[in-house]
Each structure stands twice: as structure tokens, then as C-alpha cells.
């Protein structure tokens, strides 16, 4: 009875919000109600859902009386605020359900006597069935109250996490970054449960995406710092060498080899492994470029061992600046890669003094 009466209240609020709408179908079960309706020339966004839910709750709070009147079919045309189902053929004698001052609908189902008896109402699902047809899934009574309480609990958990993410990316605790992705996954599952409030789902999805981006940026910043440290250590360790060859490894971060190579004053070959992505760069000062030794030849000595491709950055001479094109590897043989670097080192020893 709650779900049936709530269906009529929902339909009434839809008619007050939309310029043109009509019921397409409905399903009333003990556990929930579903209502499908046409919608034209209107945005059914988050604000629409909020107005729809608030409108139903307001009628529930008002405690409108519900009246049933049996009338003949021919008299229906004289009833004010009457809403009928398009295409429906009604019997000679019709029961009219009148939600006092709100809306009148022909219906043969069971109903409450007062809208307050619905107790509570919450939309837990919203989707498009086809062009111009939307569907809402809703709860009433104790089920709606439990859904709202669960929504508040999850919301408080998610919003409390903001404090941990309020720091600058460089100051974020490693444990926050490590556990952040797992927490977000758990929360996404929680807000996707069938009986979770739909409005909160939409709002918290935006919050969680902000968290995800924040953690991603901070994690990448940490890995970039780690990669930068590895390069700086390599430069220090090889400061007396006439050339630089190094391998840096990081889980992710999209470390920019071009920026680093600009500061190098001697031949440098850098290979970077980011997770399962392999990339590299070779740079050689003008004075050391020759037909026997140049950036392209130097990088090719490594690329051949990993079946990679070499090409210069756009607008650059491959003899002075050449990249190992980023490639995704399923299985990276580190011994093979280190052997390739040894080969590149031997080449540099031969030509760089």
C-alpha cells in the first residue's frame, strides 16, 4: 500500500516538474516501486532528482488525505486534476484515487488513507530506458529510512577522508596513497548497491573521482621524485665518466626524459621502465656527433635487444637527440635489457674520450 500510494504521489510531482510527461509503466512490489515515464525538453539531472524526491517527501509531510470514489466512466471528463494513462481503456465504473489537492487518478489498487503513512521515500535508481523514457526505482517506509541511514554513514566515511587529502602532494603520507585506491574501490561498491540513495550516489561519485585524481597526481609526483633521485644519483656516480648511461625504474609517473636531457652536457643514454612501459632517450652534444657515433646509432644498440623503435622528437636531429619509442611489454627481461646497456656502454667507450 505504501509503494502503491507513493507511485501516485511520485506521478503527481513529475507532472508538476515536467512540461510534458506521461506514465509509461509501473511496478509495485512489497520491497520497492519502479516507475517509467516519458520526458521531453527537460534536463533530468541531479537537481531534477533532488526536486523530485523533495517534492514527494513534502507531500508525505503534509499528511494529505486520500479518498476513493467510484464513478461512471462518462463522468471522468468532469473531474479536476485527473491524470489518466495514455491509451488505457477504463471500465464503465471506475475507482478514482484522490490525493487531496494534489492529483486524481483512476486506479483499482489498494491505498493508504493518508500520505504520512508512506513514512519515508528515497530514489535508489535512475536510468534512461530509451530516448525520452526514464525510469526511477524507489523505496518507502522502513526500507527508505534504512537506505538513508546507510547513505549518511557511507557519506561521513567518505567526507572524513578529505582531511587526509588536504595536504600538499609532496606531504601526503605514503600509507594514505597506498590505501587510498583500495578505499575508493570499496566506497564505489558501497554507493553502487541497489538500495543506496541515487542522489548521494551521484554526489559521492564526483567526490570519489576527485579523490582518485588527487591520489593519482600525488602518487605520480612521488614516483617522479623517486625517478629524479635515481637520475641524480647516477649523475653523481658517473660524474667522472665522459658519458652517462643509466636505467631508472618506477611504477608510474610519466617521467619526462626530455626535460632532464636538456641539462646534460655530455653524451647520455637513459632507459626508463615505468611499470610495464619501456622508453628511453639518447642525447649527444654537437661536438661529439659523427657517422660512427650518434644518438640514433647509440639508441639502436639498445632498441635492437628489445625489438623497439627509434625516432627523434619532433623537430630534432636524430643524430643529436633520439628516443626509444614508448612500448608496452608483457614480460620484460631485465637481464637482456642490462646486457643491451652494457653493449651501449662499450660503444660509448670506443668513441667518447
C-alpha positions, 0 to 999 in steps of 0.5 A: 500500500505504501509503494502503491500510494507513493507511485501516485504521489511520485506521478503527481510531482513529475507532472508538476516538474515536467512540461510534458510527461506521461506514465509509461509503466509501473511496478509495485512490489512489497520491497520497492516501486519502479516507475517509467515515464516519458520526458521531453525538453527537460534536463533530468539531472541531479537537481531534477532528482533532488526536486523530485524526491523533495517534492514527494517527501513534502507531500508525505509531510503534509499528511494529505488525505486520500479518498476513493470514489467510484464513478461512471466512466462518462463522468471522468471528463468532469473531474479536476486534476485527473491524470489518466494513462495514455491509451488505457481503456477504463471500465464503465465504473471506475475507482478514482484515487484522490490525493487531496489537492494534489492529483486524481487518478483512476486506479483499482489498487489498494491505498493508504488513507493518508500520505504520512503513512508512506513514512519515508521515500528515497530514489535508489535508481535512475536510468534512461530506458530509451530516448525520452523514457526514464525510469526511477526505482524507489523505496518507502517506509522502513526500507527508505529510512534504512537506505538513508541511514546507510547513505549518511554513514557511507557519506561521513566515511567518505567526507572524513577522508578529505582531511587526509587529502588536504595536504600538499602532494609532496606531504601526503603520507605514503600509507594514505596513497597506498590505501587510498585506491583500495578505499575508493574501490570499496566506497564505489561498491558501497554507493553502487548497491541497489538500495543506496540513495541515487542522489548521494550516489551521484554526489559521492561519485564526483567526490570519489573521482576527485579523490582518485585524481588527487591520489593519482597526481600525488602518487605520480609526483612521488614516483617522479621524485623517486625517478629524479633521485635515481637520475641524480644519483647516477649523475653523481656516480658517473660524474667522472665518466665522459658519458652517462648511461643509466636505467631508472625504474618506477611504477608510474609517473610519466617521467619526462626524459626530455626535460632532464636531457636538456641539462646534460652536457655530455653524451647520455643514454637513459632507459626508463621502465615505468611499470610495464612501459619501456622508453628511453632517450639518447642525447649527444652534444654537437661536438661529439656527433659523427657517422660512427657515433650518434644518438640514433646509432647509440639508441639502436644498440639498445632498441635492437635487444628489445625489438623497439623503435627509434625516432627523434622528437619532433623537430630534432636531429636524430643524430643529436637527440633520439628516443626509444619509442614508448612500448608496452611489454608483457614480460620484460627481461631485465637481464637482456635489457642490462646486457643491451646497456652494457653493449651501449656502454662499450660503444660509448667507450670506443668513441667518447674520450 
